[in-house]
Amino acid sequence: MTNDALCLECMSNLNLDEIDETEQTISSLISQAESIIMNAVNAEVVLKDYLDDHLFIAAVEALTTQLFYDRTLENNLSLGVQMMIVQLQAKYSNKSGGDNNGNAKNG
């Protein structure tokens, strides 16, 4: 899936009109959600690889929705997003950059 398709899907899920300002906002929130999830899972794996993973897409959509309603994440990540991150950590723990516990290498 491409980021453009992901943006349109998120906008549809949120029942938002397809106008430039809304698309820019959702696109920015998707980018933030992708960064948060990639850094939590394994920052060494490239975005292209993650975008082929249905669980990653679901986590990005869920976190984008959460960010849309709560930009500061005052209540932390939802349990659903946390659950998906744990599953993604297990899946990508043996990819370049992660350790055997599913933790991403930071620098």
C-alpha positions as CSV (number, residue, x, y, z in Angstrom):
1,M,0.0,0.0,0.0
2,T,1.2,3.5,-0.7
3,N,1.1,6.4,1.7
4,D,-1.4,8.2,-0.6
5,A,-3.8,5.1,-0.6
6,L,-3.3,4.9,3.2
7,C,-4.2,8.6,3.5
8,L,-7.4,8.2,1.5
9,E,-8.4,5.1,3.5
10,C,-7.9,6.9,6.8
11,M,-9.9,9.8,5.6
12,S,-12.7,7.5,4.5
13,N,-12.6,5.7,7.9
14,L,-12.8,9.0,9.7
15,N,-15.6,10.2,7.3
16,L,-13.6,13.3,6.3
17,D,-14.0,15.2,3.1
18,E,-11.2,15.0,0.6
19,I,-10.0,18.5,0.7
20,D,-6.4,19.7,0.6
21,E,-6.2,20.9,4.2
22,T,-7.7,17.7,5.6
23,E,-5.5,15.5,3.4
24,Q,-2.4,17.4,4.6
25,T,-3.4,16.9,8.2
26,I,-4.1,13.2,7.8
27,S,-0.9,12.7,5.8
28,S,1.1,14.4,8.5
29,L,-0.5,12.3,11.2
30,I,0.2,9.1,9.2
31,S,3.8,10.1,9.0
32,Q,3.9,10.6,12.7
33,A,2.2,7.3,13.3
34,E,4.6,5.4,11.0
35,S,7.6,7.0,12.8
36,I,6.3,6.1,16.2
37,I,5.5,2.5,15.2
38,M,8.7,1.9,13.2
39,N,10.9,3.3,16.1
40,A,9.0,1.1,18.6
41,V,9.4,-2.1,16.4
42,N,12.6,-1.9,14.5
43,A,14.0,1.3,13.1
44,E,16.4,-0.5,10.8
45,V,13.5,-1.9,8.6
46,V,12.6,0.4,5.8
47,L,9.1,1.8,5.4
48,K,8.6,0.1,2.1
49,D,8.8,-3.3,3.8
50,Y,6.4,-2.3,6.6
51,L,3.9,-1.0,4.0
52,D,3.5,-4.5,2.7
53,D,2.5,-5.7,6.2
54,H,-1.3,-5.7,6.9
55,L,-0.7,-5.5,10.7
56,F,1.6,-2.5,10.3
57,I,-1.1,-0.8,8.2
58,A,-3.8,-1.6,10.8
59,A,-1.5,-0.2,13.5
60,V,-0.8,3.0,11.5
61,E,-4.6,3.5,10.8
62,A,-5.4,3.0,14.5
63,L,-2.7,5.3,15.7
64,T,-3.6,7.9,13.0
65,T,-7.2,7.9,14.3
66,Q,-6.0,8.2,17.8
67,L,-3.7,11.1,16.9
68,F,-6.6,12.8,15.0
69,Y,-8.7,12.9,18.2
70,D,-5.9,13.4,20.7
71,R,-2.8,15.0,19.2
72,T,-0.8,15.0,22.4
73,L,-1.5,11.3,23.2
74,E,-2.5,12.4,26.7
75,N,-3.8,8.9,27.5
76,N,-0.8,7.1,25.9
77,L,-1.2,4.6,23.1
78,S,-4.4,2.6,23.0
79,L,-4.2,-1.0,24.1
80,G,-5.0,-2.1,20.6
81,V,-2.1,-0.1,19.2
82,Q,0.2,-1.5,21.9
83,M,-0.9,-5.0,21.2
84,M,-0.2,-4.6,17.4
85,I,3.3,-3.1,18.2
86,V,4.1,-6.1,20.4
87,Q,3.1,-8.5,17.6
88,L,5.2,-6.5,15.1
89,Q,8.2,-6.5,17.4
90,A,8.0,-10.3,17.5
91,K,7.7,-10.5,13.8
92,Y,10.6,-8.0,13.0
93,S,12.9,-8.9,15.9
94,N,15.2,-10.9,13.8
95,K,15.4,-8.3,11.0
96,S,18.5,-6.2,10.7
97,G,18.9,-3.8,13.7
98,G,16.8,-5.6,16.3
99,D,17.8,-7.8,19.2
100,N,16.4,-11.1,20.2
101,N,13.9,-9.4,22.5
102,G,12.2,-7.5,19.7
103,N,13.9,-4.2,20.7
104,A,15.0,-1.8,18.0
105,K,18.6,-0.7,18.0
106,N,18.8,3.1,18.6
107,G,21.8,4.4,16.8
